[in-house]
Each structure stands twice: as C-alpha cells, then as structure tokens.
Amino acid sequence: MADSGFDVGYVARLAHIDLTDEETGLFSVQLGDILKYMEKLKELDVSGVEPTMHGHGRVNAFREDEPVAHGNRDGFLANAPGRIGDEYRLPKIVEDA
C-alpha cells in the first residue's frame, strides 16, 4: 500500500464498498500520486493570483427582466396535442390513488 497517509480500505468500509485487496492497493497508489501532485502544486507562487472558481473570467449573462411580446395564444395552442378552449389538453399522467 502506498504511503499516502490515507487508508483507502477504511474509507471503502465506511462507504459500504467492497474492494478486493488488489483494488485497495491500486486506489492507494493512485491516491498517493494525487496527493504528491497536490504537494507539488503548493510550491507554486500564487501570491499575485486572485482566487477564482473558474479558469477564465465570468460575466453575468442575464438580461434585464423586461416583458416582451412572444407571439399570440392561438399560435402556441396550434402546436398543442389538444386543446380545451384557450388551454392545453394533455394526456393524464398520474394514476388514480
């Protein structure tokens, strides 16, 4: 088992996941590699970098909430599978209780 300081077998038991000894060993090695890489990243000087959740700038993509005309009711209802007056008529999808 790799010396990652993390017991994969213990976590698997907590999660009720049955791992073979081979899988436990494999995942321990993989986790150890990930933790080594994280330690390597700690060596980087990021003092001038602002914290962010994204690798690129994010811009608010929302438009102003203004009412606009989108068409007429008859046009929308023409695409309905059925209609009752000015309402959609749809098939029943809930069984009787």
Biopython code that builds the backbone (N, CA, C, O; Angstrom):
import numpy as np
from Bio.PDB.StructureBuilder import StructureBuilder

atoms = [
    (1, "MET", "N", (0.850, -1.193, 0.000)),
    (1, "MET", "CA", (0.000, 0.000, 0.000)),
    (1, "MET", "C", (0.885, 1.241, 0.000)),
    (1, "MET", "O", (1.875, 1.286, 0.730)),
    (2, "ALA", "N", (0.551, 2.242, -0.798)),
    (2, "ALA", "CA", (1.337, 3.469, -0.872)),
    (2, "ALA", "C", (1.223, 4.238, 0.425)),
    (2, "ALA", "O", (0.213, 4.153, 1.124)),
    (3, "ASP", "N", (2.264, 4.988, 0.742)),
    (3, "ASP", "CA", (2.262, 5.777, 1.975)),
    (3, "ASP", "C", (1.649, 7.141, 1.695)),
    (3, "ASP", "O", (2.354, 8.145, 1.599)),
    (4, "SER", "N", (0.317, 7.162, 1.566)),
    (4, "SER", "CA", (-0.374, 8.415, 1.289)),
    (4, "SER", "C", (-0.905, 9.040, 2.563)),
    (4, "SER", "O", (-1.387, 10.173, 2.550)),
    (5, "GLY", "N", (-0.818, 8.297, 3.681)),
    (5, "GLY", "CA", (-1.376, 8.807, 4.924)),
    (5, "GLY", "C", (-2.896, 8.721, 4.923)),
    (5, "GLY", "O", (-3.561, 9.335, 5.757)),
    (6, "PHE", "N", (-3.435, 7.963, 3.991)),
    (6, "PHE", "CA", (-4.884, 7.887, 3.814)),
    (6, "PHE", "C", (-5.239, 6.415, 3.661)),
    (6, "PHE", "O", (-4.687, 5.739, 2.793)),
    (7, "ASP", "N", (-6.142, 5.909, 4.479)),
    (7, "ASP", "CA", (-6.495, 4.498, 4.470)),
    (7, "ASP", "C", (-7.696, 4.261, 3.555)),
    (7, "ASP", "O", (-8.841, 4.465, 3.960)),
    (8, "VAL", "N", (-7.432, 3.836, 2.335)),
    (8, "VAL", "CA", (-8.480, 3.604, 1.338)),
    (8, "VAL", "C", (-9.430, 2.511, 1.805)),
    (8, "VAL", "O", (-10.641, 2.623, 1.615)),
    (9, "GLY", "N", (-8.904, 1.470, 2.406)),
    (9, "GLY", "CA", (-9.743, 0.384, 2.895)),
    (9, "GLY", "C", (-10.736, 0.862, 3.944)),
    (9, "GLY", "O", (-11.899, 0.459, 3.935)),
    (10, "TYR", "N", (-10.276, 1.721, 4.846)),
    (10, "TYR", "CA", (-11.145, 2.259, 5.895)),
    (10, "TYR", "C", (-12.284, 3.082, 5.284)),
    (10, "TYR", "O", (-13.443, 2.926, 5.669)),
    (11, "VAL", "N", (-11.954, 3.947, 4.342)),
    (11, "VAL", "CA", (-12.969, 4.780, 3.697)),
    (11, "VAL", "C", (-13.941, 3.907, 2.903)),
    (11, "VAL", "O", (-15.143, 4.172, 2.894)),
    (12, "ALA", "N", (-13.436, 2.882, 2.247)),
    (12, "ALA", "CA", (-14.310, 1.972, 1.497)),
    (12, "ALA", "C", (-15.289, 1.278, 2.440)),
    (12, "ALA", "O", (-16.465, 1.124, 2.112)),
    (13, "ARG", "N", (-14.811, 0.863, 3.599)),
    (13, "ARG", "CA", (-15.711, 0.226, 4.566)),
    (13, "ARG", "C", (-16.767, 1.215, 5.047)),
    (13, "ARG", "O", (-17.932, 0.844, 5.187)),
    (14, "LEU", "N", (-16.384, 2.465, 5.304)),
    (14, "LEU", "CA", (-17.357, 3.478, 5.729)),
    (14, "LEU", "C", (-18.429, 3.694, 4.662)),
    (14, "LEU", "O", (-19.594, 3.929, 4.981)),
    (15, "ALA", "N", (-18.026, 3.614, 3.398)),
    (15, "ALA", "CA", (-18.948, 3.840, 2.280)),
    (15, "ALA", "C", (-19.663, 2.553, 1.876)),
    (15, "ALA", "O", (-20.442, 2.547, 0.923)),
    (16, "HIS", "N", (-19.401, 1.462, 2.600)),
    (16, "HIS", "CA", (-20.004, 0.163, 2.288)),
    (16, "HIS", "C", (-19.669, -0.272, 0.866)),
    (16, "HIS", "O", (-20.524, -0.765, 0.131)),
    (17, "ILE", "N", (-18.405, -0.076, 0.498)),
    (17, "ILE", "CA", (-17.916, -0.507, -0.813)),
    (17, "ILE", "C", (-16.964, -1.667, -0.578)),
    (17, "ILE", "O", (-15.993, -1.544, 0.168)),
    (18, "ASP", "N", (-17.245, -2.784, -1.216)),
    (18, "ASP", "CA", (-16.373, -3.948, -1.090)),
    (18, "ASP", "C", (-15.263, -3.843, -2.120)),
    (18, "ASP", "O", (-15.512, -3.884, -3.325)),
    (19, "LEU", "N", (-14.033, -3.708, -1.633)),
    (19, "LEU", "CA", (-12.877, -3.658, -2.520)),
    (19, "LEU", "C", (-12.026, -4.897, -2.284)),
    (19, "LEU", "O", (-11.870, -5.362, -1.155)),
    (20, "THR", "N", (-11.486, -5.413, -3.365)),
    (20, "THR", "CA", (-10.525, -6.503, -3.217)),
    (20, "THR", "C", (-9.216, -5.906, -2.729)),
    (20, "THR", "O", (-9.023, -4.691, -2.764)),
    (21, "ASP", "N", (-8.327, -6.767, -2.275)),
    (21, "ASP", "CA", (-7.003, -6.288, -1.843)),
    (21, "ASP", "C", (-6.282, -5.614, -3.007)),
    (21, "ASP", "O", (-5.573, -4.625, -2.823)),
    (22, "GLU", "N", (-6.472, -6.165, -4.215)),
    (22, "GLU", "CA", (-5.834, -5.589, -5.402)),
    (22, "GLU", "C", (-6.369, -4.174, -5.667)),
    (22, "GLU", "O", (-5.593, -3.259, -5.942)),
    (23, "GLU", "N", (-7.704, -3.995, -5.582)),
    (23, "GLU", "CA", (-8.303, -2.673, -5.795)),
    (23, "GLU", "C", (-7.853, -1.683, -4.714)),
    (23, "GLU", "O", (-7.547, -0.529, -5.013)),
    (24, "THR", "N", (-7.817, -2.134, -3.482)),
    (24, "THR", "CA", (-7.375, -1.269, -2.393)),
    (24, "THR", "C", (-5.952, -0.796, -2.637)),
    (24, "THR", "O", (-5.638, 0.378, -2.443)),
    (25, "GLY", "N", (-5.095, -1.710, -3.062)),
    (25, "GLY", "CA", (-3.707, -1.338, -3.355)),
    (25, "GLY", "C", (-3.618, -0.363, -4.512)),
    (25, "GLY", "O", (-2.879, 0.620, -4.452)),
    (26, "LEU", "N", (-4.382, -0.640, -5.577)),
    (26, "LEU", "CA", (-4.372, 0.231, -6.760)),
    (26, "LEU", "C", (-4.848, 1.637, -6.400)),
    (26, "LEU", "O", (-4.208, 2.625, -6.762)),
    (27, "PHE", "N", (-5.988, 1.725, -5.678)),
    (27, "PHE", "CA", (-6.531, 3.034, -5.328)),
    (27, "PHE", "C", (-5.622, 3.774, -4.345)),
    (27, "PHE", "O", (-5.554, 5.003, -4.369)),
    (28, "SER", "N", (-4.932, 3.042, -3.492)),
    (28, "SER", "CA", (-3.994, 3.675, -2.566)),
    (28, "SER", "C", (-2.843, 4.326, -3.330)),
    (28, "SER", "O", (-2.427, 5.444, -3.023)),
    (29, "VAL", "N", (-2.336, 3.602, -4.335)),
    (29, "VAL", "CA", (-1.257, 4.151, -5.167)),
    (29, "VAL", "C", (-1.748, 5.387, -5.916)),
    (29, "VAL", "O", (-1.062, 6.409, -5.954)),
    (30, "GLN", "N", (-2.944, 5.290, -6.516)),
    (30, "GLN", "CA", (-3.489, 6.416, -7.277)),
    (30, "GLN", "C", (-3.719, 7.627, -6.373)),
    (30, "GLN", "O", (-3.402, 8.756, -6.747)),
    (31, "LEU", "N", (-4.263, 7.392, -5.199)),
    (31, "LEU", "CA", (-4.487, 8.494, -4.267)),
    (31, "LEU", "C", (-3.161, 9.095, -3.821)),
    (31, "LEU", "O", (-3.043, 10.313, -3.687)),
    (32, "GLY", "N", (-2.179, 8.258, -3.593)),
    (32, "GLY", "CA", (-0.856, 8.753, -3.227)),
    (32, "GLY", "C", (-0.286, 9.652, -4.310)),
    (32, "GLY", "O", (0.313, 10.687, -4.019)),
    (33, "ASP", "N", (-0.478, 9.248, -5.570)),
    (33, "ASP", "CA", (0.008, 10.071, -6.692)),
    (33, "ASP", "C", (-0.708, 11.420, -6.725)),
    (33, "ASP", "O", (-0.085, 12.451, -6.977)),
    (34, "ILE", "N", (-1.997, 11.412, -6.475)),
    (34, "ILE", "CA", (-2.773, 12.664, -6.466)),
    (34, "ILE", "C", (-2.282, 13.572, -5.347)),
    (34, "ILE", "O", (-2.101, 14.773, -5.552)),
    (35, "LEU", "N", (-2.069, 13.005, -4.172)),
    (35, "LEU", "CA", (-1.607, 13.810, -3.037)),
    (35, "LEU", "C", (-0.202, 14.364, -3.272)),
    (35, "LEU", "O", (0.097, 15.486, -2.865)),
    (36, "LYS", "N", (0.662, 13.582, -3.927)),
    (36, "LYS", "CA", (2.003, 14.076, -4.272)),
    (36, "LYS", "C", (1.897, 15.266, -5.223)),
    (36, "LYS", "O", (2.622, 16.250, -5.079)),
    (37, "TYR", "N", (0.993, 15.170, -6.191)),
    (37, "TYR", "CA", (0.806, 16.253, -7.149)),
    (37, "TYR", "C", (0.288, 17.502, -6.446)),
    (37, "TYR", "O", (0.710, 18.613, -6.766)),
    (38, "MET", "N", (-0.619, 17.328, -5.493)),
    (38, "MET", "CA", (-1.136, 18.473, -4.735)),
    (38, "MET", "C", (-0.007, 19.140, -3.953)),
    (38, "MET", "O", (0.040, 20.367, -3.867)),
    (39, "GLU", "N", (0.893, 18.355, -3.386)),
    (39, "GLU", "CA", (2.053, 18.919, -2.680)),
    (39, "GLU", "C", (2.939, 19.698, -3.653)),
    (39, "GLU", "O", (3.478, 20.747, -3.303)),
    (40, "LYS", "N", (3.083, 19.187, -4.859)),
    (40, "LYS", "CA", (3.872, 19.877, -5.891)),
    (40, "LYS", "C", (3.229, 21.210, -6.233)),
    (40, "LYS", "O", (3.929, 22.205, -6.422)),
    (41, "LEU", "N", (1.896, 21.242, -6.316)),
    (41, "LEU", "CA", (1.206, 22.499, -6.626)),
    (41, "LEU", "C", (1.391, 23.538, -5.522)),
    (41, "LEU", "O", (1.364, 24.739, -5.792)),
    (42, "LYS", "N", (1.578, 23.087, -4.288)),
    (42, "LYS", "CA", (1.791, 24.019, -3.176)),
    (42, "LYS", "C", (3.087, 24.804, -3.328)),
    (42, "LYS", "O", (3.257, 25.846, -2.696)),
    (43, "GLU", "N", (4.001, 24.315, -4.159)),
    (43, "GLU", "CA", (5.281, 25.004, -4.377)),
    (43, "GLU", "C", (5.133, 26.230, -5.275)),
    (43, "GLU", "O", (6.027, 27.076, -5.308)),
    (44, "LEU", "N", (4.037, 26.339, -5.994)),
    (44, "LEU", "CA", (3.836, 27.462, -6.915)),
    (44, "LEU", "C", (3.601, 28.767, -6.155)),
    (44, "LEU", "O", (2.939, 28.790, -5.118)),
    (45, "ASP", "N", (4.160, 29.853, -6.697)),
    (45, "ASP", "CA", (3.919, 31.179, -6.124)),
    (45, "ASP", "C", (2.651, 31.743, -6.752)),
    (45, "ASP", "O", (2.653, 32.142, -7.917)),
    (46, "VAL", "N", (1.586, 31.774, -5.989)),
    (46, "VAL", "CA", (0.309, 32.284, -6.478)),
    (46, "VAL", "C", (-0.090, 33.547, -5.726)),
    (46, "VAL", "O", (-1.271, 33.885, -5.649)),
    (47, "SER", "N", (0.888, 34.232, -5.178)),
    (47, "SER", "CA", (0.594, 35.413, -4.366)),
    (47, "SER", "C", (-0.084, 36.513, -5.178)),
    (47, "SER", "O", (-0.846, 37.296, -4.612)),
    (48, "GLY", "N", (0.164, 36.598, -6.476)),
    (48, "GLY", "CA", (-0.453, 37.640, -7.293)),
    (48, "GLY", "C", (-1.694, 37.177, -8.033)),
    (48, "GLY", "O", (-2.217, 37.904, -8.878)),
    (49, "VAL", "N", (-2.168, 35.991, -7.731)),
    (49, "VAL", "CA", (-3.315, 35.441, -8.428)),
    (49, "VAL", "C", (-4.541, 35.516, -7.525)),
    (49, "VAL", "O", (-4.527, 35.032, -6.394)),
    (50, "GLU", "N", (-5.601, 36.133, -8.045)),
    (50, "GLU", "CA", (-6.826, 36.229, -7.257)),
    (50, "GLU", "C", (-7.533, 34.881, -7.229)),
    (50, "GLU", "O", (-7.548, 34.165, -8.231)),
    (51, "PRO", "N", (-8.115, 34.533, -6.093)),
    (51, "PRO", "CA", (-8.858, 33.272, -6.017)),
    (51, "PRO", "C", (-10.037, 33.279, -6.989)),
    (51, "PRO", "O", (-10.698, 34.302, -7.168)),
    (52, "THR", "N", (-10.291, 32.140, -7.610)),
    (52, "THR", "CA", (-11.388, 32.032, -8.542)),
    (52, "THR", "C", (-11.893, 30.599, -8.584)),
    (52, "THR", "O", (-11.171, 29.665, -8.237)),
    (53, "MET", "N", (-13.120, 30.435, -9.006)),
    (53, "MET", "CA", (-13.678, 29.096, -9.159)),
    (53, "MET", "C", (-13.590, 28.640, -10.613)),
    (53, "MET", "O", (-13.894, 27.486, -10.915)),
    (54, "HIS", "N", (-13.180, 29.526, -11.514)),
    (54, "HIS", "CA", (-13.151, 29.215, -12.934)),
    (54, "HIS", "C", (-11.799, 29.593, -13.506)),
    (54, "HIS", "O", (-11.113, 30.473, -12.985)),
    (55, "GLY", "N", (-11.428, 28.924, -14.576)),
    (55, "GLY", "CA", (-10.161, 29.196, -15.221)),
    (55, "GLY", "C", (-10.189, 30.426, -16.106)),
    (55, "GLY", "O", (-9.152, 30.832, -16.630)),
    (56, "HIS", "N", (-11.341, 31.017, -16.279)),
    (56, "HIS", "CA", (-11.460, 32.210, -17.114)),
    (56, "HIS", "C", (-12.474, 33.146, -16.477)),
    (56, "HIS", "O", (-13.249, 32.736, -15.612)),
    (57, "GLY", "N", (-12.468, 34.386, -16.899)),
    (57, "GLY", "CA", (-13.389, 35.363, -16.347)),
    (57, "GLY", "C", (-14.845, 35.021, -16.621)),
    (57, "GLY", "O", (-15.179, 34.513, -17.691)),
    (58, "ARG", "N", (-15.690, 35.293, -15.673)),
    (58, "ARG", "CA", (-17.118, 35.030, -15.844)),
    (58, "ARG", "C", (-17.845, 36.360, -15.863)),
    (58, "ARG", "O", (-17.524, 37.275, -15.104)),
    (59, "VAL", "N", (-18.822, 36.450, -16.736)),
    (59, "VAL", "CA", (-19.609, 37.662, -16.863)),
    (59, "VAL", "C", (-21.063, 37.285, -16.640)),
    (59, "VAL", "O", (-21.510, 36.233, -17.096)),
    (60, "ASN", "N", (-21.795, 38.128, -15.950)),
    (60, "ASN", "CA", (-23.207, 37.878, -15.743)),
    (60, "ASN", "C", (-23.898, 37.900, -17.106)),
    (60, "ASN", "O", (-23.903, 38.917, -17.799)),
    (61, "ALA", "N", (-24.477, 36.768, -17.471)),
    (61, "ALA", "CA", (-25.085, 36.647, -18.793)),
    (61, "ALA", "C", (-26.587, 36.925, -18.778)),
    (61, "ALA", "O", (-27.256, 36.743, -19.795)),
    (62, "PHE", "N", (-27.117, 37.356, -17.656)),
    (62, "PHE", "CA", (-28.546, 37.594, -17.570)),
    (62, "PHE", "C", (-28.914, 38.932, -18.198)),
    (62, "PHE", "O", (-28.183, 39.915, -18.074)),
    (63, "ARG", "N", (-30.033, 38.952, -18.858)),
    (63, "ARG", "CA", (-30.530, 40.195, -19.430)),
    (63, "ARG", "C", (-31.479, 40.836, -18.423)),
    (63, "ARG", "O", (-31.883, 40.206, -17.446)),
    (64, "GLU", "N", (-31.817, 42.052, -18.664)),
    (64, "GLU", "CA", (-32.807, 42.721, -17.827)),
    (64, "GLU", "C", (-34.145, 42.014, -17.985)),
    (64, "GLU", "O", (-34.480, 41.549, -19.075)),
    (65, "ASP", "N", (-34.897, 41.935, -16.921)),
    (65, "ASP", "CA", (-36.188, 41.269, -16.947)),
    (65, "ASP", "C", (-37.249, 42.263, -17.392)),
    (65, "ASP", "O", (-37.829, 42.987, -16.583)),
    (66, "GLU", "N", (-37.489, 42.279, -18.704)),
    (66, "GLU", "CA", (-38.458, 43.204, -19.277)),
    (66, "GLU", "C", (-39.498, 42.406, -20.059)),
    (66, "GLU", "O", (-39.135, 41.491, -20.799)),
    (67, "PRO", "N", (-40.771, 42.729, -19.913)),
    (67, "PRO", "CA", (-41.784, 41.988, -20.669)),
    (67, "PRO", "C", (-41.675, 42.279, -22.163)),
    (67, "PRO", "O", (-41.482, 43.423, -22.574)),
    (68, "VAL", "N", (-41.802, 41.233, -22.958)),
    (68, "VAL", "CA", (-41.764, 41.387, -24.412)),
    (68, "VAL", "C", (-42.869, 40.509, -25.007)),
    (68, "VAL", "O", (-43.275, 39.517, -24.402)),
    (69, "ALA", "N", (-43.336, 40.873, -26.163)),
    (69, "ALA", "CA", (-44.353, 40.082, -26.857)),
    (69, "ALA", "C", (-43.668, 38.893, -27.526)),
    (69, "ALA", "O", (-42.665, 39.064, -28.220)),
    (70, "HIS", "N", (-44.202, 37.693, -27.321)),
    (70, "HIS", "CA", (-43.594, 36.492, -27.886)),
    (70, "HIS", "C", (-44.479, 35.801, -28.906)),
    (70, "HIS", "O", (-44.097, 34.740, -29.398)),
    (71, "GLY", "N", (-45.583, 36.314, -29.237)),
    (71, "GLY", "CA", (-46.459, 35.659, -30.199)),
    (71, "GLY", "C", (-47.890, 35.689, -29.687)),
    (71, "GLY", "O", (-48.195, 36.318, -28.674)),
    (72, "ASN", "N", (-48.735, 35.015, -30.388)),
    (72, "ASN", "CA", (-50.133, 35.013, -29.958)),
    (72, "ASN", "C", (-50.533, 33.647, -29.406)),
    (72, "ASN", "O", (-49.913, 32.631, -29.719)),
    (73, "ARG", "N", (-51.552, 33.641, -28.601)),
    (73, "ARG", "CA", (-52.026, 32.428, -27.926)),
    (73, "ARG", "C", (-52.436, 31.366, -28.943)),
    (73, "ARG", "O", (-52.100, 30.194, -28.772)),
    (74, "ASP", "N", (-53.150, 31.748, -29.987)),
    (74, "ASP", "CA", (-53.605, 30.770, -30.974)),
    (74, "ASP", "C", (-52.428, 30.081, -31.663)),
    (74, "ASP", "O", (-52.491, 28.895, -31.985)),
    (75, "GLY", "N", (-51.365, 30.835, -31.881)),
    (75, "GLY", "CA", (-50.166, 30.244, -32.489)),
    (75, "GLY", "C", (-49.549, 29.176, -31.596)),
    (75, "GLY", "O", (-49.148, 28.115, -32.074)),
    (76, "PHE", "N", (-49.473, 29.459, -30.297)),
    (76, "PHE", "CA", (-48.920, 28.482, -29.354)),
    (76, "PHE", "C", (-49.840, 27.279, -29.219)),
    (76, "PHE", "O", (-49.379, 26.138, -29.217)),
    (77, "LEU", "N", (-51.131, 27.530, -29.108)),
    (77, "LEU", "CA", (-52.085, 26.442, -28.936)),
    (77, "LEU", "C", (-52.200, 25.564, -30.179)),
    (77, "LEU", "O", (-52.623, 24.411, -30.088)),
    (78, "ALA", "N", (-51.829, 26.095, -31.326)),
    (78, "ALA", "CA", (-51.884, 25.303, -32.554)),
    (78, "ALA", "C", (-50.910, 24.127, -32.486)),
    (78, "ALA", "O", (-51.112, 23.123, -33.170)),
    (79, "ASN", "N", (-49.854, 24.236, -31.670)),
    (79, "ASN", "CA", (-48.870, 23.165, -31.542)),
    (79, "ASN", "C", (-49.196, 22.193, -30.418)),
    (79, "ASN", "O", (-48.464, 21.225, -30.216)),
    (80, "ALA", "N", (-50.271, 22.428, -29.686)),
    (80, "ALA", "CA", (-50.644, 21.562, -28.566)),
    (80, "ALA", "C", (-51.210, 20.245, -29.091)),
    (80, "ALA", "O", (-51.818, 20.205, -30.160)),
    (81, "PRO", "N", (-51.005, 19.155, -28.324)),
    (81, "PRO", "CA", (-51.587, 17.882, -28.757)),
    (81, "PRO", "C", (-53.110, 17.910, -28.730)),
    (81, "PRO", "O", (-53.755, 17.090, -29.383)),
    (82, "GLY", "N", (-53.672, 18.816, -28.006)),
    (82, "GLY", "CA", (-55.110, 19.003, -27.936)),
    (82, "GLY", "C", (-55.389, 20.275, -27.161)),
    (82, "GLY", "O", (-54.505, 20.808, -26.491)),
    (83, "ARG", "N", (-56.605, 20.756, -27.251)),
    (83, "ARG", "CA", (-56.915, 21.972, -26.503)),
    (83, "ARG", "C", (-58.368, 21.968, -26.078)),
    (83, "ARG", "O", (-59.233, 21.363, -26.712)),
    (84, "ILE", "N", (-58.598, 22.660, -24.989)),
    (84, "ILE", "CA", (-59.943, 22.888, -24.470)),
    (84, "ILE", "C", (-60.056, 24.397, -24.325)),
    (84, "ILE", "O", (-59.507, 24.971, -23.384)),
    (85, "GLY", "N", (-60.753, 25.037, -25.231)),
    (85, "GLY", "CA", (-60.841, 26.490, -25.204)),
    (85, "GLY", "C", (-59.471, 27.105, -25.405)),
    (85, "GLY", "O", (-58.813, 26.850, -26.413)),
    (86, "ASP", "N", (-59.040, 27.914, -24.451)),
    (86, "ASP", "CA", (-57.727, 28.570, -24.529)),
    (86, "ASP", "C", (-56.682, 27.878, -23.664)),
    (86, "ASP", "O", (-55.717, 28.513, -23.240)),
    (87, "GLU", "N", (-56.858, 26.585, -23.395)),
    (87, "GLU", "CA", (-55.919, 25.848, -22.554)),
    (87, "GLU", "C", (-55.430, 24.604, -23.285)),
    (87, "GLU", "O", (-56.104, 24.078, -24.171)),
    (88, "TYR", "N", (-54.230, 24.140, -22.892)),
    (88, "TYR", "CA", (-53.703, 22.898, -23.424)),
    (88, "TYR", "C", (-54.491, 21.718, -22.863)),
    (88, "TYR", "O", (-54.869, 21.720, -21.691)),
    (89, "ARG", "N", (-54.733, 20.732, -23.684)),
    (89, "ARG", "CA", (-55.336, 19.471, -23.223)),
    (89, "ARG", "C", (-54.244, 18.421, -23.384)),
    (89, "ARG", "O", (-53.779, 18.145, -24.490)),
    (90, "LEU", "N", (-53.847, 17.840, -22.248)),
    (90, "LEU", "CA", (-52.761, 16.870, -22.233)),
    (90, "LEU", "C", (-53.263, 15.544, -21.720)),
    (90, "LEU", "O", (-54.266, 15.487, -21.009)),
    (91, "PRO", "N", (-52.565, 14.460, -22.081)),
    (91, "PRO", "CA", (-52.970, 13.154, -21.571)),
    (91, "PRO", "C", (-52.698, 13.063, -20.068)),
    (91, "PRO", "O", (-51.764, 13.679, -19.554)),
    (92, "LYS", "N", (-53.529, 12.289, -19.379)),
    (92, "LYS", "CA", (-53.376, 12.095, -17.938)),
    (92, "LYS", "C", (-52.095, 11.296, -17.689)),
    (92, "LYS", "O", (-51.855, 10.278, -18.337)),
    (93, "ILE", "N", (-51.276, 11.766, -16.746)),
    (93, "ILE", "CA", (-50.011, 11.076, -16.480)),
    (93, "ILE", "C", (-49.923, 10.576, -15.049)),
    (93, "ILE", "O", (-48.931, 9.945, -14.684)),
    (94, "VAL", "N", (-50.940, 10.843, -14.220)),
    (94, "VAL", "CA", (-50.935, 10.411, -12.831)),
    (94, "VAL", "C", (-52.041, 9.380, -12.649)),
    (94, "VAL", "O", (-53.192, 9.611, -13.020)),
    (95, "GLU", "N", (-51.675, 8.241, -12.072)),
    (95, "GLU", "CA", (-52.673, 7.215, -11.835)),
    (95, "GLU", "C", (-53.575, 7.607, -10.668)),
    (95, "GLU", "O", (-53.199, 8.403, -9.808)),
    (96, "ASP", "N", (-54.769, 7.030, -10.662)),
    (96, "ASP", "CA", (-55.688, 7.275, -9.536)),
    (96, "ASP", "C", (-55.105, 6.682, -8.271)),
    (96, "ASP", "O", (-54.530, 5.593, -8.284)),
    (97, "ALA", "N", (-55.261, 7.407, -7.187)),
    (97, "ALA", "CA", (-54.711, 6.936, -5.905)),
    (97, "ALA", "C", (-55.663, 5.980, -5.240)),
    (97, "ALA", "O", (-55.375, 5.478, -4.153)),
]
sb = StructureBuilder()
sb.init_structure("model")
sb.init_model(0)
sb.init_chain("A")
sb.init_seg("    ")
for serial, (resi, resn, name, xyz) in enumerate(atoms, 1):
    if name == "N":
        sb.init_residue(resn, " ", resi, " ")
    sb.init_atom(name, np.array(xyz, "f"), 0.0, 1.0, " ", f" {name:<3s}", serial, name[0])
structure = sb.get_structure()
